[in-house]
Amino acid sequence: MVRPIARKKLRNPKLKTTRRTAEKAKRVKYTGHPLLKEKWNRSLTVTENYRNLGLVSRVNGVRGGVVKDLFAKPKQQEEEGEKGELTEEQVKKAIPKGYGIIERDEEGNVVNIIMAEEEGDPLDSDYEVEKVEAKEEGARILEEFAATHEEDRERWISQGERRILQEFIDKHGDNYDAMFWDTKLNVQQLTKRQLEKKIKKYLVEKAKTKSSRGFGAGSPRSIPASRVNIRASEFVIGTAIVISAELSV
C-alpha cells in the first residue's frame, strides 16, 4: 500500500522533471583554461566548442555519436576534380574485386586498364583521422601562453620523505645496495640509482638550511645582510657534505 505522503509527492506537478528543468541540470560549469573561457559557448557541446577554437577534443578520432552537419560539403565533391571526374584511386575502390575497366581512345585502341584495388592487410593501413578546418585562434592563444609562462618547478622533498631518507642514512650510511634490499624501509621498492639521487638531494637541501640558519640573525655574531657577501660551494661525497664559505664584511 502506498503511503499518503508518497502519493502526495506523485500528485505534485512541481516535482515532475520537465524538459526545461532537465536542460538546467545538464549545464556544466566551464573549468578549462581561463584564456578560452571568453570564447566558450555554453549553448554548444564540448566537441563543437573545440572545433570552433581549432582544437581536437579526441586525438584518436570519433567513432560515433556525432551530429552530422547538413550544410557540409560531401567528401566526394571535395575529392573530385574541377570537371567532377573521379580520380583513378576512387575508380579502383569502386570496381568489384576480380573486375577491371578498359579505357579506349576514339579509334578503339586500348589506352589504359584499371584493375580493382587489391585487398591488403587492414592492420598495415594507417587510420585516417577526420580533417578539421584550420582555425588557429584558440591554438595560438594557448601557444603564446605556454611560451611566456614556462616555469621549471623544482621537486621538493616532503617532511615524511625526509624522515625516511634520514633513517636510511642512519642505518646504512652510504651503502645503497643495502638500502635497496632493506624491505622494511624501502617500501616503495626504489632502485639504487633512485635512492642515491634522493639522498644526495636531501643532503644538499639539509646543508643549505643549516648554512642559512647559521649565518642568520639568531647567530652569536649578527651581521646585516647588506654587508655580507657569502660564497658557498657544496660537495657531496657519499653521505659527507663539505661546505666552504667566505665572509667579507
Summary of the structure (lengths in Angstrom):
residues: 249
radius of gyration: 35.5
end to end distance: 92.8
largest distance: 111.2
contacts: 433
relative contact order: 0.07
helix: 40%
strand: 12%
